[in-house]
Amino acid sequence: MAAVFPAWIMVTILVLEASLVMGGFQASLKLERRIPLVSHEVELGRLREFDRLRHGRLLQSSGGVVDFPVRGTYDPFLVGLYYTKLQIGSPPKEYYVQIDTGSDVLWIGCNSCNGCPESSGLQIELNLYDPGSSSTSSLVSCSDQRCNAGVQSSDSGCSGQGNQCSYTFQYGDGSGTSGYYVADLLHFSTILEGSMTANSTAPIMFGCSVLQTGDLTKSDRAVDGIFGFGQQSLSVISQLSSQGIAPRVFSHCLRGKNGGGGILVFGEILEPNMVYTPLVPSQPHYNLDLRSISVGGQVLSIDPSVFSTSSSQGTIVDSGTTLAYLADEAYDAFVDAITKTVSQTVRPVLSKGNQCYLITSSVTDIFPQVSLNFAGGASLILNPPDYLVQQNSIVSSTLIYFQIPRTFSLRLYAALV
């Protein structure tokens, strides 16, 4: 019998040019989620577009961990980003930064920023970082080894102007940020054995944003910056690991029931009921080996090459998406299997190109269980509410569609959200 992932973790499959990261520092950070969408009338296309644009445990540690609870929900109509609160500088100031597994660098809006939003729809207070107000802040020069490492990975650059290490990042939605690098102290509270806590600090290099464009300038989901969790040397995870402060691993868990929540742990989670599937080695992203998809206990007839890892496709873990995306071959087989299973009791319809169903009773009474099967015998079970979304009500019927739409690019990824 295949092992099963905990029910409160939801898998999505997306097809995007995005990356995911797992590197580590033995700490966890409080995550919160914005909620810009409030109506179940929201179209699937809007949820897909958002994904396109942005992407009781034992904690094993030699020096302790920092553990903050996560707030958020799996509900796709409560589409949001995940963010955490960091303390940086001397004296320390608080900054809310988005958790982004698709980039490497931590950057925060600076006091001279052009285009930085002044308020946030997330009901949080925004702060701009002022290098001059921190006694431990310093600029990063072009001759700094960290800057040279960033140049090699395209995360930094040097124009020769003022010998100052700089950066420019452009995101898929057309938004962007540019600025320069600074070094300062990151503050965190370490939880030791016996529930004891200790205050800790570590020097890190991060971006000081002086220009923001596109969606980054909007207030509805504004935060102070972006916290990259990539594998490159400029990520905070890699920096702390290179200093010998923490191992290069992190654990990210999001609950899907009772209002959501979860934790982000820099370190390893040891859970008796945890089921593991190995990462595909030597990949720029955190690739998984997705082997097959089952509907109602029956493995679908999908060419295994659809799930294989190569330079043009692969299956990655990504915490920054809401929906699940399947490549055409997998999507068609998946929808056909679902439709055949329920065609005697529901009415399949097409709505704006999406496969939908008109139902008059609960989805759990009609639709089958779905399983994503990974290497190592691990299977992630999806119940009907995990892959179906209610669109609206029509007279006495309810129109529902898949949370797993057809792919919109050539890459196949799988994501835990």
Secondary structure, DSSP 8 states (H G I E B T S, - for coil): --EE--TT--EEEE-SS--------S-B---EE------TT--HHHHHHHHHH----EEE-SS-B---EE-----TTS---EEEEEEETTTTEEEEEEEETT---EEEEEEEEES--S--TTS-----B-GGG-TT-EE-BTTSHHHHHHHHTTS-B--SSTTB-EEEEE-TTS-EEEEEEEEEEEEEEEE-GGG-EEEEEEEEEEEEEEEEEGGGG-STT--SEEEE--SSTTSHHHHHHHTTSS-S--EEEE--STT--EEEESSEEE-TT-----B-SS-SS-EE-EEEEEETTEE----GGGG--SSS--EE--TT-SS--B-HHHHHHHHHHHHHHHTTTSEEEEETTEEEEEESS-HHHHS--EEEEEGGGEEEEE-HHHHEEEEEEETTEEEEEESS-B-SSS--EEEE-
